[in-house]
Amino acid sequence: MRKTATLQKIGYRKIIYLLVLLSATIPMLYPIGLPVIVTKQTQDLYEYIEKLPSGSNVAIEFAAYAGMYPDAQAATRAGLIHLFRRPLNIVLWHTTADGPMLLSGEMKYVKMGNRVYGKDHVFLPYVAGSEATTAALGTNIRGVFKSDSYGTPIDQIPLMKNINKAEDFAVILVMASAGGNEEWAVRQWMIPHHIPVGAYTISITYPMLIPYWRAGSVIGMTNGVRGGAEYEALIGSPGPGLRRTDVMSSVSLLYVALIVVANVEMMREKRPKQ
């Protein structure tokens, strides 16, 4: 009775708020590593990249917006880590003005190893034009870009010597798009040039891509923070995705525990007194 009186004096609402705060803060500071179930779409994307032959050319359309980026950050970072971990040739360009700033923040987490800029990866600058630009890049990259992000002429970059159109790539990956870019890639690269499309995308875009994935037009995609956590688990590199899913899981477990405690307490109070 004294315990109940003390709790009532403090206030159940304050106690619940404190428990929620702790269950959210502790996993954020000290990730628990609660398991996540990897969806088929995320698994397909991971396996496709994992099975690419060494030396394959990979095109990345980096379409990140700062406002939408928190939902795509985990998948984007994990995707970059995975891609640069493998012996692949990467050509990346930006379709948003925010892209170069956001990419520079993520590249800090990528281990470059023996990779040499210009020989096995190239960063091209921001270019506007939406779907028309995606189509133009599929037919003639030099018709869109004359130099890379650092001002080096395209023809002076060793990696770009034999790369100039969609057919020179094994796959095109759209990263952090807020919607539309994946469909542009399907219409302008997959359909006319038969180049597979993959996506590291935000949650509101994910449902739109399901029909493309089922039809085989998209090889696989991630689903916002949850998909990012799945991809982090697949590559064995915990990051913001698993940290956030830890928070969601721990708070959900707290809710279940509170419901159980409340029902037990209610049953105890209703029990006839001897």
N, C-alpha and C positions, 0 to 999 in steps of 0.2 A: 504493500500500500504506500509505503514511504517513497519507493522508487517511482510509482505512478504519480504521486503528488509532486515529486521533484520535476519529473518530465513535463507535467502539466504547467508547472510554474515557469519553467524555461520556455515552453511553447513547442508543440510538435512541429509546427511549420518551420521554426528556426532550426530545429534539429535536422529536419529533412533537407533544408537548404544547405546546411553545413555538410551533410553526408554527400549530397550531389556535388558540391564544390570539391570535396576531397576525392571522390571517385572520378572526377574529370581531371583534376590537377595532377594527381599522383601518376597516372599512366602517361600524361603528357610530358612530365619531367623524367619519369623512369618507365619507359615502355615495358609492358608486361610480355608482349608477344603472343597474345591470344590468337588461336588459329582462325584462318579465314578459308572459306570454301571457294576454290578457283572456278569461275564460270567457263563454259565451253568457248565463248567468244575470246576471252583473255588468253586461254590456253592455246587456241588456234593461232593467235597473233604471235605469241611467244615462240611456239614451235616452228612457225614458218621462218622467222628470223634466225632461230637457232640452226635450222637446216640449210640456210643459204650457203652455197659453196664459197670457199675463201676467194677473195678478190672480186666478189659481186659488187656491182654499182648500185647504191641505194640513194634514191631521191627523197629529201625531206622538205615538206612544205610546212614551215613553222608559222602557225597562224594564231599566236597567243595574244589575247587582250588582257590588260592588267585587271580589269574589272571581273572577268570570268576566270582568271588564271588559278585562284586557289583551288578550284574544283578539278583542275587538270594538272596541277603541279606535280603530284606524286607520280602519276603515270608518265608524264613527260620526262621527269628526272630519271625514273627507272628505265624508260625506253632508251634514253641517251646513254645511260651507263651500259645497258645491254648491247647496244649497237656499236659503241666504241670499244667494248670489250672483245668483240669479234673482229676477225681480219677482213673487214669490209671497206669498200671505198664509198665515202659519204659526200654527197653534194647537197647542201642545205641552203634554202633561200627563205626570205621573210615576206609575208603578205600583210603584215600589220606594222605600223610605226612603233608599237610597243615591243615587237619581237626581239630586236638586237639587245635591248636592255635586259629582258627576261632571260634570254638565252645565256648571256654572260654570267648571270647569277647561277644558273644550273650547271654550267660547264665547270664550276669550281668543285663539283662533286664527282666529275668524270675523271677517271685515271687514264691518262693518255699513253702511258708506257713508252713504247718506241715509235709511236705514230709521229709522222712529220707532216705539218701543214703544207698543202699544195701537192703532196704525193699520194696521200690516202684520205684526205678530207679537205673540203673547201667550203667556206661560208660566203654566200652571195648576199647582196644588200636587199633592203626593202624595196618592193615593187608593187605599185597599185594596179588596178585594172580588173580585179575579181576574176570571173570565169574566163574572160577573153584572154587574160594573161596566162592562166593555166593551159589554155589551148595553144597559145603561142609557144610556151615553153616545151610543149610536147612535140612541136615541129621544128623549132630552131631556137635553142637557148641563146645563141649569140645575137639573135634578133631582139632579145630582151635585155641581156646583160653584156656590157662591154668590159667590165672589170669586176673584181670581187669586193668584199666589204672593206678591204684595206687599200683599194685603188690599184691593185695589180691587174694589168690587162689579162683577159681570159686566155688568150693564146700564149701567154708566158707562164701559165700554170700547168705543170706536167700532167696532173690528173685529168685536166680538161682536154687534153690533146685528142682523145678518141671519144669524147662525150659531147653530144650536141642535140640529142633528141630523145624522146621517150623510149624508143627501142634500145637505147644504150644502157637502160637501167633494168634491174631485176624486179624492182618493186618501188612504189611511191608511198610514203607514209605521211599522213597529215597529223600534225601535232597541235593539241590545245585549241582546236577550232571551236568557235562559238556557234557553228552551224553553217552549212552551205559548202564549205571547202571540200568536204569528203565527196559530196555529190558532184562537184565540179571535176574532181579527180576521176570519178567513175565515168562521167560523160566524156571527158576530154583525154583521158589516158587509158582507162580500162577498155572502153567500147571501141574506139578507133585504133588504138595501138596495142591492145591486149596486155597491158601492164597491170599486174595485181595491185590492189589498193588496201592499205591498212590504216587504222586510226587510233590515236591516243586522244580520247575526246572527253568532253564534259557530259554530265549526266542527262542534261536536257536534249542533247543531240543523240544520245545512245539509242532511244526507241526508234528514231528515224532511220538508223542504220540497220536495224534488225532485218527488214525485208531484203536489203542488199546483201547481207551476210548469208541469209538463207538461200538466196539465188546464186551465191558464189561470186558476186561482183566485189564483195569486200572479204578479205581473207580472215579478218578478225578485228576486234576493237576492245578498248577498255571502257569502263563505266564510271566516270568521275573519280571521287576519292576512293570509293570501294574498289573499282577496277585498278586504281593505282596501287592499293594495298595488295591486291592479288598479284600484280606484276612484281612488286617488291619481294613478295614471298617466293615467286618463281625464280628470280635471279639471286636470291639470298642476300639482299641488300635492304634492310629495314630503313624506312625514311618517313616522310610526313604522312603517307597513306596508312601504314600499319600503326603509327602513333595515334592517328585520328580514329581508326577503327577500334583500337584499344579503348579509347575514351567512350565511344558509342556503346561498345560491348559492356564495359564496366558499369556505366550508368544504367543500361538496360537490366543488367543483373541486379543492381541495387533496387530498381523498381520492382522486380519480381520478389526480392527479399522483403521489401516493405509491404507488398500485397500479402505475402504469407504471414508476416508478423501481425498485420492489422486484422486478418481473418482469425488467426489464433487468439488474439486478444479479445475480439468480439465474441468468439465462441466461449471463451473463459468467463466473460462477464455475464453471458446468457445462461451459463450452467447453474442449475438450482443450488442454492446455498443449503448446506447441511445444518 
